[in-house]
Every structure is written in structure tokens, then in C-alpha cells.
């Protein structure tokens, strides 16, 4: 399966040091780093975890992850700075996120950081629509929210950010044609409603999907690798971002390469300061190479590519490797680090199927109901205690 991610909208900001400083200051970081939480791969042990702890579940969109810094400049004009894992910043000017309860919609949010992803939806008429699906809020009006639970963060996101923006659009529908993208909340369900996600939400999507994201309801926001955010994929959707290295066969003359032939495509894993290490080859047929890459054979060399694991297709096509090309990851500066690769491989070895997830749902719901009953009893005891004081 070949897939593409949408481009991040806006004007590229070359000198972004001041923006990084603002982000670091708002999140109380010693120095800037991309603050987005990164999920870990779902394994069999996580079945117990999502049973013993409250989690939200959402479909995992085939899009591009992006955070947004909402600001107001010295001329009182709103500016939205979109930034990705490659630490690139893009500015979208005069895109308004009005403050709550302002009927004029003139005053806009400032010093606010939100988390989401861009998806490119295919509409029924064949056109495409860029959407920014929001699923978290790190900071609002200088108030850092990362230490709070997800329920609290989503409350701010929905009531103070998305709702005022959508009310503005509803009352001023002419603004729609000037919007470079639409803003929506990414729907999430309690884990015991997994069947709703599989049977109702995913089939109606207008964009690609490659799994699920589970997020702990009561956990704080973890910048970087987050063990309370779990990424589940079907076995053939488990993927790793590699760096591609192309080795073309020799040409007819000494020192020449034959760029009309299919090269050997090595998949390299990022080792940090040590650079890259060979992992495997890409599984691709001669015909696929000619059709997909033959017109620009050297383009893939040195690029970050996402590859999925498909041993069944490897056997059917008699390929040298089960790793199949999915898409270029131009939104990433490096491939996955070795520990991320190890986690994905562990997830493949310890894979949980869709049927196993659904079969576990009654246990999840039963445990959830028990926690709620216990919490209610604790609250009732505290109320009785306070009445006797």
C-alpha cells in the first residue's frame, strides 16, 4: 500500500529560534525539543493495562502529526505557528482562534499550544479537504496543562479552543472560503466502545487509517516517549521509519551505475550519534520498482521511508524481505531510533489481533464499571464523614 501525507500549510519560517524559545518557556523546558507525546507499540501485556486503567481510544489517522502555537503579534493580529517533529515551523496568518465568550470574535487566543494531526479527506464529489484534527492541549493562555489528566486537557480544548472557533465560522460562513484548513475535534471513545471505533467510525473515514491510539484518561501529558499512549496496528500495518540506501548494479563501463535496473534497497536504523545501522532490505518487485520509482530512480536514496511488515505478501510475491514501502516521511528528519524499532518488533512478535481486542472488551467494561462503583462508594463515605464533622 502506498500512501502520502498532506503538506503542512503555511509559510515556512526560516529563523525560528524565537518561536522555539516561546514553546520552551510556555512548557517550562530548559531548552527546546519537540514536545509532542510519542506512543509505544501495543503488545499483549497492554490488554491487562487497558483493563485495569481508564483509557480513551481513537482511530489512528494516516496523516501528519503537527503541534500549533497560537499567538497574537504586536499589531494584535492572530498568527498560528504549526511545527513538526523535524522542528520546522510554518506560519498561517489571520487564522482566528477567538477567546471564549467574545461575541465579536476579535480577541484571539495567545500563548497557547495544541496537539493534532493534518489529514487530507476525500469528499464525495471527488475534491479534497485539509483538516486539522485536534486531540490535546498542552498550554492555554500561558497556563500549562501538561501535569493535568487528559479529561481536563480535553475540556479546555473543546470548550475554550474548538467551540469558539466553530461558533465564529457558523456565524460567519463566508470565512470558510478563506480558511486553508478546517478545525475539528478528533473523536475519542472509552476503550469498552472499541466496537464503535471499528464498526462505525473507521468505515466512515474520508482519509486513511492504520490502527488505533489508546491514551490513559488520568495520566499527565508526557513530552517525548509516552508509556501511557499506546499505538495498536494490525499485523500488516505495523511499520517502521527507515533511512533508505540504494545500491545500483554496475553499468557497462567501469565506475558507472545502471540506473535503469532495480537497485538493492537497504533499510537503515537510526543509532543516534553513531549514525545508521543496516537492518534489512526492502521487499519490492521489479514491476513495482519500474512503475513507482523508475522515472526518478535516485530519488529514494537517503530518504526516510515508512515500511510495513507483511510476511504473507512476501511469500505470495517471493520477495527477499517482508518489509514493504508505504510512503515517504518527509515530515521526519531521521528514521526511528533503535529502541523504537525494537518495540515495534516486539509488538510484531507479541501481536494482538483485532478479534482479540474485541473479545477482551467485556472484561474491560466489567473492570471499568467496578472502578466507577468503588469510586462512587468512596465519594459517598466522604460525604457522610463531612456531614458528621
Long-range contacts (C-beta under 8 A, 24 or more apart in sequence): 1-308, 1-324, 1-326, 2-292, 2-325, 2-326, 2-327, 3-62, 3-208, 3-326, 3-327, 4-327, 4-328, 5-62, 5-63, 5-64, 5-118, 5-120, 5-327, 5-329, 5-330, 5-331, 6-63, 6-64, 6-118, 6-119, 6-120, 6-130, 8-64, 8-66, 8-82, 8-84, 8-88, 8-90, 8-118, 8-331, 9-82, 9-90, 9-92, 9-118, 9-130, 9-180, 9-181, 10-80, 10-81, 10-82, 10-90, 10-91, 10-92, 10-180, 11-90, 11-91, 11-92, 11-93, 12-88, 12-89, 12-90, 13-81, 13-88, 13-89, 13-90, 13-91, 16-83, 16-87, 16-88, 16-89, 19-69, 19-81, 19-83, 19-89, 20-87, 22-69, 22-71, 22-111, 23-69, 23-83, 23-113, 26-111, 26-113, 26-138, 26-139, 26-142, 26-144, 27-113, 27-138, 27-139, 27-144, 27-146, 27-223, 28-144, 29-223, 32-87, 33-223, 33-224, 34-67, 34-83, 34-84, 34-85, 34-87, 35-67, 35-113, 35-138, 35-223, 35-224, 36-65, 36-67, 36-85, 36-115, 36-223, 37-115, 37-136, 37-221, 37-222, 37-223, 37-224, 37-226, 37-229, 38-224, 38-225, 38-226, 38-229, 39-213, 39-226, 39-229, 39-230, 39-231, 40-225, 40-226, 40-227, 40-229, 40-230, 40-231, 40-343, 41-230, 41-231, 41-232, 41-233, 41-238, 41-343, 41-344, 41-346, 41-347, 42-212, 42-214, 42-230, 42-231, 42-232, 42-233, 42-347, 42-352, 43-346, 43-347, 43-350, 43-351, 43-352, 44-350, 44-351, 44-352, 45-350, 46-214, 46-230, 46-352, 47-352, 47-356, 47-357, 47-360, 49-230, 50-191, 50-214, 50-230, 50-364, 51-360, 51-363, 51-364, 51-367, 52-367, 53-216, 53-217, 53-218, 54-190, 54-191, 54-216, 54-217, 54-218, 54-368, 54-371, 55-190, 55-191, 55-214, 55-215, 55-216, 55-217, 55-230, 56-150, 56-188, 56-189, 56-190, 56-191, 56-214, 56-215, 56-217, 57-188, 57-189, 57-190, 57-191, 57-193, 57-194, 57-197, 57-212, 57-213, 57-214, 57-215, 58-135, 58-186, 58-187, 58-188, 58-189, 58-197, 58-212, 58-213, 58-215, 59-197, 59-201, 59-202, 59-205, 59-209, 59-211, 59-212, 59-213, 60-209, 60-210, 60-211, 60-212, 60-213, 60-231, 60-232, 60-233, 61-117, 61-119, 61-133, 61-186, 61-205, 61-207, 61-208, 61-209, 62-119, 62-207, 62-208, 62-209, 62-210, 63-117, 63-118, 63-119, 63-120, 63-133, 63-207, 63-208, 64-117, 64-118, 64-331, 65-116, 65-117, 65-331, 66-116, 66-117, 66-118, 66-132, 67-113, 67-114, 67-115, 67-116, 67-138, 68-113, 68-114, 68-115, 68-116, 68-132, 69-112, 69-113, 70-97, 70-108, 70-109, 70-110, 70-111, 70-112, 70-113, 70-114, 70-161, 71-110, 71-111, 72-108, 72-109, 72-110, 78-108, 78-109, 84-331, 85-331, 85-332, 85-333, 86-331, 86-332, 86-333, 87-333, 92-180, 95-179, 95-180, 96-165, 96-168, 97-161, 97-164, 97-165, 98-164, 98-165, 98-168, 99-160, 99-164, 100-159, 100-160, 100-163, 100-164, 101-164, 102-164, 105-164, 105-167, 105-168, 105-171, 105-172, 109-140, 109-141, 109-160, 109-161, 110-141, 111-139, 111-141, 111-142, 112-137, 112-139, 112-140, 112-141, 112-161, 113-137, 113-138, 113-139, 114-138, 114-157, 114-161, 116-186, 117-186, 118-181, 119-207, 120-207, 121-206, 121-207, 122-206, 122-207, 123-206, 129-182, 129-206, 130-180, 130-181, 130-182, 131-181, 131-182, 131-183, 131-184, 131-207, 132-181, 132-182, 132-183, 132-184, 133-184, 133-185, 133-186, 134-161, 134-162, 134-183, 134-184, 134-185, 134-186, 135-185, 135-186, 135-188, 135-215, 136-221, 137-161, 138-221, 145-221, 146-220, 146-221, 146-223, 147-220, 147-221, 148-220, 148-221, 149-217, 149-218, 149-219, 149-220, 150-215, 150-216, 150-217, 150-218, 150-219, 150-221, 151-217, 151-218, 153-221, 154-188, 157-185, 158-185, 188-215, 190-368, 191-361, 191-364, 191-368, 192-361, 192-364, 192-365, 192-368, 194-357, 194-358, 194-361, 194-364, 195-358, 195-361, 198-354, 198-358, 210-237, 210-239, 211-237, 232-352, 232-357, 233-347, 234-353, 234-354, 235-309, 235-348, 235-351, 235-353, 236-308, 236-309, 236-310, 236-312, 236-313, 237-308, 238-308, 238-309, 238-344, 238-347, 238-348, 238-351, 239-306, 239-307, 239-308, 239-309, 239-326, 239-344, 240-267, 240-269, 240-306, 240-307, 240-309, 240-323, 240-335, 240-336, 240-340, 240-341, 240-344, 241-304, 241-305, 241-306, 241-307, 241-329, 241-332, 241-335, 241-336, 242-267, 242-268, 242-269, 242-279, 242-304, 242-305, 242-306, 242-307, 242-323, 242-335, 242-336, 243-267, 243-268, 243-269, 243-270, 243-276, 243-302, 243-303, 243-304, 243-305, 243-334, 243-335, 244-268, 244-282, 244-300, 244-301, 244-302, 244-303, 244-304, 244-305, 245-276, 245-301, 245-302, 246-297, 246-298, 246-300, 246-301, 248-297, 259-297, 259-298, 260-294, 260-297, 262-286, 262-289, 262-290, 263-297, 265-300, 267-305, 267-307, 267-321, 267-323, 268-335, 269-335, 269-336, 269-337, 269-338, 269-341, 270-334, 270-335, 270-336, 270-337, 270-338, 271-337, 271-338, 272-337, 272-338, 276-335, 277-338, 279-341, 280-321, 280-323, 281-320, 281-321, 281-323, 282-307, 282-321, 282-323, 282-324, 282-325, 283-310, 283-313, 283-314, 283-317, 283-319, 283-320, 283-321, 283-322, 283-323, 283-324, 284-319, 284-324, 284-325, 285-317, 285-319, 292-325, 300-328, 303-328, 303-329, 303-330, 304-328, 304-329, 304-330, 304-332, 304-333, 304-334, 304-335, 305-329, 309-348
